[in-house]
Amino acid sequence: MLARRFTIVCLLSALFGIMFATLVAETSRPARSWEQPANRH
């Protein structure tokens, strides 16, 4: 029972860590090229 609870806690913390890392990477990334106005003329 303790091992199962420990596994669940580890999986949840890993999932939270991945989501947090993705959020930090998205905010630190510069703006995408297709979101900026394009001057093609």
Rosetta constraint file for C-alpha pairs under 8 A:
AtomPair CA 1 CA 5 HARMONIC 6.29 0.50
AtomPair CA 2 CA 6 HARMONIC 6.07 0.50
AtomPair CA 3 CA 7 HARMONIC 6.08 0.50
AtomPair CA 4 CA 8 HARMONIC 6.27 0.50
AtomPair CA 5 CA 9 HARMONIC 6.22 0.50
AtomPair CA 6 CA 10 HARMONIC 6.12 0.50
AtomPair CA 7 CA 11 HARMONIC 6.15 0.50
AtomPair CA 8 CA 12 HARMONIC 6.14 0.50
AtomPair CA 9 CA 13 HARMONIC 6.08 0.50
AtomPair CA 10 CA 14 HARMONIC 6.04 0.50
AtomPair CA 11 CA 15 HARMONIC 6.10 0.50
AtomPair CA 12 CA 16 HARMONIC 6.15 0.50
AtomPair CA 13 CA 17 HARMONIC 6.05 0.50
AtomPair CA 14 CA 18 HARMONIC 6.21 0.50
AtomPair CA 15 CA 19 HARMONIC 6.23 0.50
AtomPair CA 16 CA 20 HARMONIC 6.05 0.50
AtomPair CA 17 CA 21 HARMONIC 6.04 0.50
AtomPair CA 18 CA 22 HARMONIC 6.12 0.50
AtomPair CA 19 CA 23 HARMONIC 6.18 0.50
AtomPair CA 20 CA 24 HARMONIC 6.18 0.50
AtomPair CA 21 CA 25 HARMONIC 6.10 0.50
AtomPair CA 22 CA 26 HARMONIC 6.10 0.50
AtomPair CA 23 CA 27 HARMONIC 6.27 0.50
AtomPair CA 24 CA 28 HARMONIC 6.14 0.50
AtomPair CA 25 CA 29 HARMONIC 5.99 0.50
AtomPair CA 31 CA 35 HARMONIC 6.88 0.50
AtomPair CA 31 CA 36 HARMONIC 7.30 0.50
AtomPair CA 32 CA 36 HARMONIC 6.82 0.50
AtomPair CA 34 CA 38 HARMONIC 7.73 0.50
